[in-house]
């Protein structure tokens, strides 16, 4: 990790193989990974997605739940979803 600071502005550059990522690019990438994981739980449970982004990514084939609150998640899955939401919020992911 390389941290470059000039005039009270710091940018973090992560070297990932031959590709360098800025902290902003890394955050966007992390947001996508978190979004995918969180929504995969919903897909696996049979949730009918409402947003174009989720429908395009996961589809709605075989969905059975229109209401998030009616999905019978285990407590551990509910806890993980909340943990993901907290992480998304902490790094500034957009919904």
Protein Blocks (a to p, Z undefined) as FASTA:
>chain_A
ZZddeehiacddddehjbccdfklmmmmmmmmmmmmmmmmmmmnopacfbfklmmmnopg
hiabfbfklpccdfklmmmmmmmmmmmmmnopaZZ
